[in-house]
């Protein structure tokens, strides 16, 4: 796992996939049932893990952090609304808050 942390800047998907393969084979040969289970999971999800580690063709690493942040803001607004019955009004409030929070204003 330390190797993955040291080499988390993979330039291509192939490089990331090879890294996952090396880590998985080390885990599988560790002798510990828990680590072998992690190694099997790494092999099973190799492509998905490589997608998370590698950069795309434009040299940018993709993340769903923006979507998670928006979801968190919407959940917070739902808590504040506390039983709002007019969905159209709630939707407009969410859009208004999300629009102004992008600029740093609330």
Jmol script that loads the backbone (N, CA, C; Angstrom):
load data "model"
ATOM      1  N   UNK A   1       0.816  -1.188   0.000  1.00  0.00           N
ATOM      2  CA  UNK A   1       0.000   0.000   0.000  1.00  0.00           C
ATOM      3  C   UNK A   1       0.865   1.260   0.000  1.00  0.00           C
ATOM      4  N   UNK A   2       2.024   1.176   0.623  1.00  0.00           N
ATOM      5  CA  UNK A   2       2.938   2.319   0.602  1.00  0.00           C
ATOM      6  C   UNK A   2       3.384   2.628  -0.820  1.00  0.00           C
ATOM      7  N   UNK A   3       3.546   1.592  -1.627  1.00  0.00           N
ATOM      8  CA  UNK A   3       3.940   1.805  -3.016  1.00  0.00           C
ATOM      9  C   UNK A   3       2.862   2.592  -3.768  1.00  0.00           C
ATOM     10  N   UNK A   4       1.595   2.290  -3.490  1.00  0.00           N
ATOM     11  CA  UNK A   4       0.512   3.032  -4.132  1.00  0.00           C
ATOM     12  C   UNK A   4       0.524   4.494  -3.700  1.00  0.00           C
ATOM     13  N   UNK A   5       0.810   4.753  -2.447  1.00  0.00           N
ATOM     14  CA  UNK A   5       0.838   6.128  -1.967  1.00  0.00           C
ATOM     15  C   UNK A   5       2.018   6.899  -2.554  1.00  0.00           C
ATOM     16  N   UNK A   6       3.163   6.225  -2.702  1.00  0.00           N
ATOM     17  CA  UNK A   6       4.326   6.886  -3.276  1.00  0.00           C
ATOM     18  C   UNK A   6       4.147   7.156  -4.768  1.00  0.00           C
ATOM     19  N   UNK A   7       3.494   6.249  -5.481  1.00  0.00           N
ATOM     20  CA  UNK A   7       3.368   6.351  -6.932  1.00  0.00           C
ATOM     21  C   UNK A   7       1.967   6.761  -7.360  1.00  0.00           C
ATOM     22  N   UNK A   8       1.310   7.606  -6.602  1.00  0.00           N
ATOM     23  CA  UNK A   8      -0.062   7.950  -6.952  1.00  0.00           C
ATOM     24  C   UNK A   8      -0.155   8.917  -8.121  1.00  0.00           C
ATOM     25  N   UNK A   9       0.947   9.369  -8.645  1.00  0.00           N
ATOM     26  CA  UNK A   9       0.948  10.253  -9.789  1.00  0.00           C
ATOM     27  C   UNK A   9       1.221   9.459 -11.071  1.00  0.00           C
ATOM     28  N   UNK A  10       0.312   8.605 -11.432  1.00  0.00           N
ATOM     29  CA  UNK A  10       0.453   7.797 -12.641  1.00  0.00           C
ATOM     30  C   UNK A  10       0.107   8.657 -13.848  1.00  0.00           C
ATOM     31  N   UNK A  11       0.979   8.605 -14.861  1.00  0.00           N
ATOM     32  CA  UNK A  11       0.771   9.423 -16.047  1.00  0.00           C
ATOM     33  C   UNK A  11      -0.214   8.819 -17.024  1.00  0.00           C
ATOM     34  N   UNK A  12      -0.375   7.499 -16.999  1.00  0.00           N
ATOM     35  CA  UNK A  12      -1.280   6.859 -17.955  1.00  0.00           C
ATOM     36  C   UNK A  12      -2.068   5.758 -17.255  1.00  0.00           C
ATOM     37  N   UNK A  13      -3.117   5.319 -17.937  1.00  0.00           N
ATOM     38  CA  UNK A  13      -3.944   4.254 -17.391  1.00  0.00           C
ATOM     39  C   UNK A  13      -3.153   2.947 -17.314  1.00  0.00           C
ATOM     40  N   UNK A  14      -2.324   2.683 -18.306  1.00  0.00           N
ATOM     41  CA  UNK A  14      -1.514   1.454 -18.314  1.00  0.00           C
ATOM     42  C   UNK A  14      -0.552   1.433 -17.134  1.00  0.00           C
ATOM     43  N   UNK A  15       0.063   2.561 -16.860  1.00  0.00           N
ATOM     44  CA  UNK A  15       0.985   2.657 -15.720  1.00  0.00           C
ATOM     45  C   UNK A  15       0.241   2.419 -14.407  1.00  0.00           C
ATOM     46  N   UNK A  16      -0.946   2.982 -14.276  1.00  0.00           N
ATOM     47  CA  UNK A  16      -1.746   2.786 -13.069  1.00  0.00           C
ATOM     48  C   UNK A  16      -2.198   1.338 -12.939  1.00  0.00           C
ATOM     49  N   UNK A  17      -2.585   0.721 -14.051  1.00  0.00           N
ATOM     50  CA  UNK A  17      -3.014  -0.678 -14.027  1.00  0.00           C
ATOM     51  C   UNK A  17      -1.863  -1.603 -13.629  1.00  0.00           C
ATOM     52  N   UNK A  18      -0.675  -1.331 -14.143  1.00  0.00           N
ATOM     53  CA  UNK A  18       0.501  -2.131 -13.763  1.00  0.00           C
ATOM     54  C   UNK A  18       0.807  -1.981 -12.272  1.00  0.00           C
ATOM     55  N   UNK A  19       0.675  -0.772 -11.765  1.00  0.00           N
ATOM     56  CA  UNK A  19       0.908  -0.535 -10.340  1.00  0.00           C
ATOM     57  C   UNK A  19      -0.076  -1.330  -9.492  1.00  0.00           C
ATOM     58  N   UNK A  20      -1.346  -1.321  -9.874  1.00  0.00           N
ATOM     59  CA  UNK A  20      -2.361  -2.075  -9.138  1.00  0.00           C
ATOM     60  C   UNK A  20      -2.053  -3.567  -9.198  1.00  0.00           C
ATOM     61  N   UNK A  21      -1.611  -4.048 -10.358  1.00  0.00           N
ATOM     62  CA  UNK A  21      -1.251  -5.463 -10.494  1.00  0.00           C
ATOM     63  C   UNK A  21      -0.105  -5.855  -9.568  1.00  0.00           C
ATOM     64  N   UNK A  22       0.924  -5.004  -9.487  1.00  0.00           N
ATOM     65  CA  UNK A  22       2.056  -5.294  -8.596  1.00  0.00           C
ATOM     66  C   UNK A  22       1.621  -5.311  -7.134  1.00  0.00           C
ATOM     67  N   UNK A  23       0.815  -4.344  -6.758  1.00  0.00           N
ATOM     68  CA  UNK A  23       0.343  -4.273  -5.370  1.00  0.00           C
ATOM     69  C   UNK A  23      -0.533  -5.483  -5.046  1.00  0.00           C
ATOM     70  N   UNK A  24      -1.415  -5.852  -5.974  1.00  0.00           N
ATOM     71  CA  UNK A  24      -2.311  -6.990  -5.741  1.00  0.00           C
ATOM     72  C   UNK A  24      -1.522  -8.285  -5.601  1.00  0.00           C
ATOM     73  N   UNK A  25      -0.518  -8.492  -6.434  1.00  0.00           N
ATOM     74  CA  UNK A  25       0.255  -9.738  -6.323  1.00  0.00           C
ATOM     75  C   UNK A  25       1.058  -9.779  -5.024  1.00  0.00           C
ATOM     76  N   UNK A  26       1.554  -8.640  -4.551  1.00  0.00           N
ATOM     77  CA  UNK A  26       2.251  -8.620  -3.256  1.00  0.00           C
ATOM     78  C   UNK A  26       1.286  -8.936  -2.119  1.00  0.00           C
ATOM     79  N   UNK A  27       0.087  -8.390  -2.206  1.00  0.00           N
ATOM     80  CA  UNK A  27      -0.897  -8.662  -1.162  1.00  0.00           C
ATOM     81  C   UNK A  27      -1.310 -10.134  -1.169  1.00  0.00           C
ATOM     82  N   UNK A  28      -1.478 -10.705  -2.353  1.00  0.00           N
ATOM     83  CA  UNK A  28      -1.889 -12.105  -2.444  1.00  0.00           C
ATOM     84  C   UNK A  28      -0.809 -13.054  -1.922  1.00  0.00           C
ATOM     85  N   UNK A  29       0.450 -12.653  -2.035  1.00  0.00           N
ATOM     86  CA  UNK A  29       1.537 -13.522  -1.564  1.00  0.00           C
ATOM     87  C   UNK A  29       1.946 -13.217  -0.129  1.00  0.00           C
ATOM     88  N   UNK A  30       1.190 -12.392   0.586  1.00  0.00           N
ATOM     89  CA  UNK A  30       1.564 -11.987   1.940  1.00  0.00           C
ATOM     90  C   UNK A  30       1.373 -13.091   2.971  1.00  0.00           C
ATOM     91  N   UNK A  31       0.410 -13.986   2.759  1.00  0.00           N
ATOM     92  CA  UNK A  31       0.154 -15.052   3.720  1.00  0.00           C
ATOM     93  C   UNK A  31      -0.928 -14.698   4.731  1.00  0.00           C
ATOM     94  N   UNK A  32      -1.297 -13.443   4.818  1.00  0.00           N
ATOM     95  CA  UNK A  32      -2.341 -13.023   5.744  1.00  0.00           C
ATOM     96  C   UNK A  32      -3.696 -13.095   5.034  1.00  0.00           C
ATOM     97  N   UNK A  33      -4.693 -13.751   5.636  1.00  0.00           N
ATOM     98  CA  UNK A  33      -6.003 -13.853   4.981  1.00  0.00           C
ATOM     99  C   UNK A  33      -6.642 -12.485   4.705  1.00  0.00           C
ATOM    100  N   UNK A  34      -6.449 -11.537   5.606  1.00  0.00           N
ATOM    101  CA  UNK A  34      -7.026 -10.214   5.420  1.00  0.00           C
ATOM    102  C   UNK A  34      -6.379  -9.495   4.233  1.00  0.00           C
ATOM    103  N   UNK A  35      -5.050  -9.536   4.160  1.00  0.00           N
ATOM    104  CA  UNK A  35      -4.360  -8.882   3.051  1.00  0.00           C
ATOM    105  C   UNK A  35      -4.636  -9.579   1.726  1.00  0.00           C
ATOM    106  N   UNK A  36      -4.788 -10.910   1.767  1.00  0.00           N
ATOM    107  CA  UNK A  36      -5.126 -11.634   0.541  1.00  0.00           C
ATOM    108  C   UNK A  36      -6.509 -11.231   0.043  1.00  0.00           C
ATOM    109  N   UNK A  37      -7.432 -10.983   0.958  1.00  0.00           N
ATOM    110  CA  UNK A  37      -8.761 -10.519   0.581  1.00  0.00           C
ATOM    111  C   UNK A  37      -8.686  -9.145  -0.087  1.00  0.00           C
ATOM    112  N   UNK A  38      -7.844  -8.269   0.450  1.00  0.00           N
ATOM    113  CA  UNK A  38      -7.655  -6.946  -0.160  1.00  0.00           C
ATOM    114  C   UNK A  38      -7.027  -7.101  -1.542  1.00  0.00           C
ATOM    115  N   UNK A  39      -6.081  -8.022  -1.689  1.00  0.00           N
ATOM    116  CA  UNK A  39      -5.451  -8.270  -2.981  1.00  0.00           C
ATOM    117  C   UNK A  39      -6.445  -8.765  -4.020  1.00  0.00           C
ATOM    118  N   UNK A  40      -7.353  -9.660  -3.600  1.00  0.00           N
ATOM    119  CA  UNK A  40      -8.382 -10.134  -4.531  1.00  0.00           C
ATOM    120  C   UNK A  40      -9.305  -8.994  -4.949  1.00  0.00           C
ATOM    121  N   UNK A  41      -9.640  -8.128  -4.008  1.00  0.00           N
ATOM    122  CA  UNK A  41     -10.478  -6.970  -4.342  1.00  0.00           C
ATOM    123  C   UNK A  41      -9.759  -6.030  -5.305  1.00  0.00           C
ATOM    124  N   UNK A  42      -8.456  -5.846  -5.101  1.00  0.00           N
ATOM    125  CA  UNK A  42      -7.681  -5.000  -6.020  1.00  0.00           C
ATOM    126  C   UNK A  42      -7.667  -5.581  -7.423  1.00  0.00           C
ATOM    127  N   UNK A  43      -7.517  -6.881  -7.523  1.00  0.00           N
ATOM    128  CA  UNK A  43      -7.546  -7.519  -8.852  1.00  0.00           C
ATOM    129  C   UNK A  43      -8.918  -7.398  -9.488  1.00  0.00           C
ATOM    130  N   UNK A  44      -9.964  -7.598  -8.688  1.00  0.00           N
ATOM    131  CA  UNK A  44     -11.329  -7.553  -9.216  1.00  0.00           C
ATOM    132  C   UNK A  44     -11.675  -6.149  -9.720  1.00  0.00           C
ATOM    133  N   UNK A  45     -11.266  -5.120  -8.996  1.00  0.00           N
ATOM    134  CA  UNK A  45     -11.605  -3.739  -9.326  1.00  0.00           C
ATOM    135  C   UNK A  45     -10.427  -2.992  -9.943  1.00  0.00           C
ATOM    136  N   UNK A  46      -9.536  -3.706 -10.591  1.00  0.00           N
ATOM    137  CA  UNK A  46      -8.301  -3.140 -11.136  1.00  0.00           C
ATOM    138  C   UNK A  46      -8.564  -1.968 -12.084  1.00  0.00           C
ATOM    139  N   UNK A  47      -9.480  -2.141 -13.016  1.00  0.00           N
ATOM    140  CA  UNK A  47      -9.748  -1.090 -14.000  1.00  0.00           C
ATOM    141  C   UNK A  47     -10.310   0.166 -13.329  1.00  0.00           C
ATOM    142  N   UNK A  48     -11.208  -0.015 -12.384  1.00  0.00           N
ATOM    143  CA  UNK A  48     -11.818   1.137 -11.728  1.00  0.00           C
ATOM    144  C   UNK A  48     -10.805   1.883 -10.857  1.00  0.00           C
ATOM    145  N   UNK A  49      -9.945   1.147 -10.163  1.00  0.00           N
ATOM    146  CA  UNK A  49      -8.914   1.788  -9.348  1.00  0.00           C
ATOM    147  C   UNK A  49      -7.929   2.523 -10.240  1.00  0.00           C
ATOM    148  N   UNK A  50      -7.566   1.918 -11.369  1.00  0.00           N
ATOM    149  CA  UNK A  50      -6.643   2.564 -12.310  1.00  0.00           C
ATOM    150  C   UNK A  50      -7.255   3.846 -12.861  1.00  0.00           C
ATOM    151  N   UNK A  51      -8.560   3.847 -13.109  1.00  0.00           N
ATOM    152  CA  UNK A  51      -9.221   5.072 -13.579  1.00  0.00           C
ATOM    153  C   UNK A  51      -9.101   6.190 -12.548  1.00  0.00           C
ATOM    154  N   UNK A  52      -9.162   5.843 -11.286  1.00  0.00           N
ATOM    155  CA  UNK A  52      -9.046   6.851 -10.241  1.00  0.00           C
ATOM    156  C   UNK A  52      -7.634   7.381 -10.066  1.00  0.00           C
ATOM    157  N   UNK A  53      -6.639   6.568 -10.384  1.00  0.00           N
ATOM    158  CA  UNK A  53      -5.249   6.979 -10.201  1.00  0.00           C
ATOM    159  C   UNK A  53      -4.653   7.678 -11.412  1.00  0.00           C
ATOM    160  N   UNK A  54      -5.108   7.319 -12.601  1.00  0.00           N
ATOM    161  CA  UNK A  54      -4.489   7.813 -13.839  1.00  0.00           C
ATOM    162  C   UNK A  54      -5.084   9.139 -14.269  1.00  0.00           C
ATOM    163  N   UNK A  55      -4.323   9.838 -15.087  1.00  0.00           N
ATOM    164  CA  UNK A  55      -4.805  11.060 -15.709  1.00  0.00           C
ATOM    165  C   UNK A  55      -5.431  10.708 -17.046  1.00  0.00           C
ATOM    166  N   UNK A  56      -6.358  11.546 -17.511  1.00  0.00           N
ATOM    167  CA  UNK A  56      -6.975  11.288 -18.807  1.00  0.00           C
ATOM    168  C   UNK A  56      -6.083  11.805 -19.935  1.00  0.00           C
ATOM    169  N   UNK A  57      -6.589  11.809 -21.163  1.00  0.00           N
ATOM    170  CA  UNK A  57      -5.788  12.216 -22.316  1.00  0.00           C
ATOM    171  C   UNK A  57      -5.371  13.680 -22.250  1.00  0.00           C
ATOM    172  N   UNK A  58      -6.120  14.486 -21.542  1.00  0.00           N
ATOM    173  CA  UNK A  58      -5.793  15.908 -21.438  1.00  0.00           C
ATOM    174  C   UNK A  58      -4.871  16.197 -20.254  1.00  0.00           C
ATOM    175  N   UNK A  59      -4.446  15.156 -19.546  1.00  0.00           N
ATOM    176  CA  UNK A  59      -3.534  15.330 -18.421  1.00  0.00           C
ATOM    177  C   UNK A  59      -4.206  15.766 -17.139  1.00  0.00           C
ATOM    178  N   UNK A  60      -5.513  15.510 -17.022  1.00  0.00           N
ATOM    179  CA  UNK A  60      -6.273  15.926 -15.846  1.00  0.00           C
ATOM    180  C   UNK A  60      -6.785  14.691 -15.122  1.00  0.00           C
ATOM    181  N   UNK A  61      -6.662  14.680 -13.811  1.00  0.00           N
ATOM    182  CA  UNK A  61      -7.197  13.586 -13.011  1.00  0.00           C
ATOM    183  C   UNK A  61      -8.654  13.901 -12.690  1.00  0.00           C
ATOM    184  N   UNK A  62      -9.544  12.968 -12.987  1.00  0.00           N
ATOM    185  CA  UNK A  62     -10.971  13.190 -12.796  1.00  0.00           C
ATOM    186  C   UNK A  62     -11.373  12.849 -11.368  1.00  0.00           C
ATOM    187  N   UNK A  63     -12.349  13.592 -10.857  1.00  0.00           N
ATOM    188  CA  UNK A  63     -12.831  13.370  -9.506  1.00  0.00           C
ATOM    189  C   UNK A  63     -14.309  13.733  -9.436  1.00  0.00           C
ATOM    190  N   UNK A  64     -15.017  13.123  -8.522  1.00  0.00           N
ATOM    191  CA  UNK A  64     -16.427  13.461  -8.333  1.00  0.00           C
ATOM    192  C   UNK A  64     -16.604  14.395  -7.133  1.00  0.00           C
ATOM    193  N   UNK A  65     -15.543  15.061  -6.733  1.00  0.00           N
ATOM    194  CA  UNK A  65     -15.587  15.947  -5.580  1.00  0.00           C
ATOM    195  C   UNK A  65     -16.561  17.104  -5.738  1.00  0.00           C
ATOM    196  N   UNK A  66     -16.687  17.636  -6.954  1.00  0.00           N
ATOM    197  CA  UNK A  66     -17.605  18.749  -7.187  1.00  0.00           C
ATOM    198  C   UNK A  66     -19.046  18.297  -6.969  1.00  0.00           C
ATOM    199  N   UNK A  67     -19.389  17.140  -7.524  1.00  0.00           N
ATOM    200  CA  UNK A  67     -20.750  16.614  -7.364  1.00  0.00           C
ATOM    201  C   UNK A  67     -21.049  16.313  -5.901  1.00  0.00           C
ATOM    202  N   UNK A  68     -20.082  15.761  -5.182  1.00  0.00           N
ATOM    203  CA  UNK A  68     -20.281  15.467  -3.760  1.00  0.00           C
ATOM    204  C   UNK A  68     -20.501  16.758  -2.966  1.00  0.00           C
ATOM    205  N   UNK A  69     -19.765  17.813  -3.312  1.00  0.00           N
ATOM    206  CA  UNK A  69     -19.949  19.087  -2.624  1.00  0.00           C
ATOM    207  C   UNK A  69     -21.332  19.679  -2.858  1.00  0.00           C
ATOM    208  N   UNK A  70     -21.805  19.592  -4.114  1.00  0.00           N
ATOM    209  CA  UNK A  70     -23.147  20.089  -4.417  1.00  0.00           C
ATOM    210  C   UNK A  70     -24.206  19.282  -3.684  1.00  0.00           C
ATOM    211  N   UNK A  71     -24.045  17.950  -3.648  1.00  0.00           N
ATOM    212  CA  UNK A  71     -24.991  17.106  -2.925  1.00  0.00           C
ATOM    213  C   UNK A  71     -25.027  17.458  -1.440  1.00  0.00           C
ATOM    214  N   UNK A  72     -23.870  17.739  -0.870  1.00  0.00           N
ATOM    215  CA  UNK A  72     -23.806  18.110   0.547  1.00  0.00           C
ATOM    216  C   UNK A  72     -24.537  19.422   0.793  1.00  0.00           C
ATOM    217  N   UNK A  73     -24.363  20.397  -0.105  1.00  0.00           N
ATOM    218  CA  UNK A  73     -25.062  21.674   0.062  1.00  0.00           C
ATOM    219  C   UNK A  73     -26.576  21.492  -0.046  1.00  0.00           C
ATOM    220  N   UNK A  74     -27.017  20.648  -0.988  1.00  0.00           N
ATOM    221  CA  UNK A  74     -28.451  20.410  -1.148  1.00  0.00           C
ATOM    222  C   UNK A  74     -29.021  19.718   0.086  1.00  0.00           C
ATOM    223  N   UNK A  75     -28.284  18.756   0.633  1.00  0.00           N
ATOM    224  CA  UNK A  75     -28.756  18.077   1.851  1.00  0.00           C
ATOM    225  C   UNK A  75     -28.871  19.059   3.018  1.00  0.00           C
ATOM    226  N   UNK A  76     -27.929  19.982   3.111  1.00  0.00           N
ATOM    227  CA  UNK A  76     -27.982  20.985   4.170  1.00  0.00           C
ATOM    228  C   UNK A  76     -29.210  21.875   3.998  1.00  0.00           C
ATOM    229  N   UNK A  77     -29.487  22.267   2.756  1.00  0.00           N
ATOM    230  CA  UNK A  77     -30.675  23.088   2.510  1.00  0.00           C
ATOM    231  C   UNK A  77     -31.961  22.322   2.813  1.00  0.00           C
ATOM    232  N   UNK A  78     -31.972  21.007   2.565  1.00  0.00           N
ATOM    233  CA  UNK A  78     -33.142  20.195   2.903  1.00  0.00           C
ATOM    234  C   UNK A  78     -33.371  20.174   4.410  1.00  0.00           C
ATOM    235  N   UNK A  79     -32.281  20.109   5.168  1.00  0.00           N
ATOM    236  CA  UNK A  79     -32.413  20.127   6.627  1.00  0.00           C
ATOM    237  C   UNK A  79     -32.974  21.466   7.104  1.00  0.00           C
ATOM    238  N   UNK A  80     -32.498  22.542   6.488  1.00  0.00           N
ATOM    239  CA  UNK A  80     -32.960  23.874   6.870  1.00  0.00           C
ATOM    240  C   UNK A  80     -34.427  24.064   6.497  1.00  0.00           C
ATOM    241  N   UNK A  81     -34.843  23.499   5.343  1.00  0.00           N
ATOM    242  CA  UNK A  81     -36.218  23.676   4.861  1.00  0.00           C
ATOM    243  C   UNK A  81     -37.223  23.065   5.826  1.00  0.00           C
ATOM    244  N   UNK A  82     -36.900  21.946   6.438  1.00  0.00           N
ATOM    245  CA  UNK A  82     -37.695  21.331   7.492  1.00  0.00           C
ATOM    246  C   UNK A  82     -39.188  21.228   7.152  1.00  0.00           C
ATOM    247  N   UNK A  83     -39.491  20.436   6.160  1.00  0.00           N
ATOM    248  CA  UNK A  83     -40.891  20.181   5.835  1.00  0.00           C
ATOM    249  C   UNK A  83     -41.490  21.148   4.849  1.00  0.00           C
ATOM    250  N   UNK A  84     -40.693  21.747   4.025  1.00  0.00           N
ATOM    251  CA  UNK A  84     -41.203  22.662   3.002  1.00  0.00           C
ATOM    252  C   UNK A  84     -42.139  21.887   2.071  1.00  0.00           C
ATOM    253  N   UNK A  85     -43.341  22.381   1.862  1.00  0.00           N
ATOM    254  CA  UNK A  85     -44.324  21.645   1.065  1.00  0.00           C
ATOM    255  C   UNK A  85     -44.344  22.076  -0.394  1.00  0.00           C
ATOM    256  N   UNK A  86     -43.828  23.237  -0.711  1.00  0.00           N
ATOM    257  CA  UNK A  86     -43.831  23.728  -2.075  1.00  0.00           C
ATOM    258  C   UNK A  86     -42.500  23.367  -2.733  1.00  0.00           C
ATOM    259  N   UNK A  87     -42.492  22.294  -3.545  1.00  0.00           N
ATOM    260  CA  UNK A  87     -41.250  21.817  -4.142  1.00  0.00           C
ATOM    261  C   UNK A  87     -40.668  22.828  -5.114  1.00  0.00           C
ATOM    262  N   UNK A  88     -41.509  23.513  -5.890  1.00  0.00           N
ATOM    263  CA  UNK A  88     -41.012  24.484  -6.866  1.00  0.00           C
ATOM    264  C   UNK A  88     -40.249  25.604  -6.162  1.00  0.00           C
ATOM    265  N   UNK A  89     -40.758  26.060  -5.037  1.00  0.00           N
ATOM    266  CA  UNK A  89     -40.078  27.103  -4.276  1.00  0.00           C
ATOM    267  C   UNK A  89     -38.761  26.597  -3.687  1.00  0.00           C
ATOM    268  N   UNK A  90     -38.773  25.354  -3.186  1.00  0.00           N
ATOM    269  CA  UNK A  90     -37.552  24.766  -2.643  1.00  0.00           C
ATOM    270  C   UNK A  90     -36.497  24.621  -3.741  1.00  0.00           C
ATOM    271  N   UNK A  91     -36.914  24.180  -4.928  1.00  0.00           N
ATOM    272  CA  UNK A  91     -35.992  24.001  -6.051  1.00  0.00           C
ATOM    273  C   UNK A  91     -35.350  25.334  -6.421  1.00  0.00           C
ATOM    274  N   UNK A  92     -36.153  26.388  -6.480  1.00  0.00           N
ATOM    275  CA  UNK A  92     -35.618  27.711  -6.806  1.00  0.00           C
ATOM    276  C   UNK A  92     -34.636  28.190  -5.746  1.00  0.00           C
ATOM    277  N   UNK A  93     -34.930  27.888  -4.484  1.00  0.00           N
ATOM    278  CA  UNK A  93     -34.023  28.287  -3.406  1.00  0.00           C
ATOM    279  C   UNK A  93     -32.687  27.554  -3.523  1.00  0.00           C
ATOM    280  N   UNK A  94     -32.743  26.254  -3.833  1.00  0.00           N
ATOM    281  CA  UNK A  94     -31.508  25.479  -3.995  1.00  0.00           C
ATOM    282  C   UNK A  94     -30.686  26.037  -5.146  1.00  0.00           C
ATOM    283  N   UNK A  95     -31.323  26.296  -6.282  1.00  0.00           N
ATOM    284  CA  UNK A  95     -30.603  26.837  -7.436  1.00  0.00           C
ATOM    285  C   UNK A  95     -30.013  28.205  -7.129  1.00  0.00           C
ATOM    286  N   UNK A  96     -30.749  29.032  -6.420  1.00  0.00           N
ATOM    287  CA  UNK A  96     -30.254  30.358  -6.056  1.00  0.00           C
ATOM    288  C   UNK A  96     -29.034  30.245  -5.134  1.00  0.00           C
ATOM    289  N   UNK A  97     -29.123  29.398  -4.115  1.00  0.00           N
ATOM    290  CA  UNK A  97     -28.008  29.240  -3.171  1.00  0.00           C
ATOM    291  C   UNK A  97     -26.777  28.652  -3.849  1.00  0.00           C
ATOM    292  N   UNK A  98     -26.972  27.663  -4.719  1.00  0.00           N
ATOM    293  CA  UNK A  98     -25.833  27.047  -5.398  1.00  0.00           C
ATOM    294  C   UNK A  98     -25.192  28.009  -6.385  1.00  0.00           C
ATOM    295  N   UNK A  99     -25.982  28.858  -7.009  1.00  0.00           N
ATOM    296  CA  UNK A  99     -25.429  29.826  -7.958  1.00  0.00           C
ATOM    297  C   UNK A  99     -24.548  30.848  -7.245  1.00  0.00           C
ATOM    298  N   UNK A 100     -25.008  31.364  -6.129  1.00  0.00           N
ATOM    299  CA  UNK A 100     -24.232  32.369  -5.426  1.00  0.00           C
ATOM    300  C   UNK A 100     -23.097  31.785  -4.611  1.00  0.00           C
ATOM    301  N   UNK A 101     -23.189  30.508  -4.209  1.00  0.00           N
ATOM    302  CA  UNK A 101     -22.087  29.917  -3.430  1.00  0.00           C
ATOM    303  C   UNK A 101     -20.887  29.629  -4.307  1.00  0.00           C
ATOM    304  N   UNK A 102     -21.066  29.521  -5.625  1.00  0.00           N
ATOM    305  CA  UNK A 102     -19.926  29.324  -6.522  1.00  0.00           C
ATOM    306  C   UNK A 102     -19.030  30.556  -6.528  1.00  0.00           C
ATOM    307  N   UNK A 103     -19.612  31.730  -6.371  1.00  0.00           N
ATOM    308  CA  UNK A 103     -18.834  32.953  -6.375  1.00  0.00           C
ATOM    309  C   UNK A 103     -18.296  33.323  -5.000  1.00  0.00           C
ATOM    310  N   UNK A 104     -18.598  32.502  -4.021  1.00  0.00           N
ATOM    311  CA  UNK A 104     -18.143  32.785  -2.667  1.00  0.00           C
ATOM    312  C   UNK A 104     -19.125  33.626  -1.883  1.00  0.00           C
ATOM    313  N   UNK A 105     -20.263  33.989  -2.471  1.00  0.00           N
ATOM    314  CA  UNK A 105     -21.280  34.778  -1.766  1.00  0.00           C
ATOM    315  C   UNK A 105     -22.399  33.860  -1.313  1.00  0.00           C
ATOM    316  N   UNK A 106     -23.022  34.195  -0.230  1.00  0.00           N
ATOM    317  CA  UNK A 106     -24.189  33.408   0.251  1.00  0.00           C
ATOM    318  C   UNK A 106     -25.346  34.293   0.510  1.00  0.00           C
TER     319      UNK A 106
END
end "model"
wireframe off; spacefill off
backbone 0.3
color backbone group
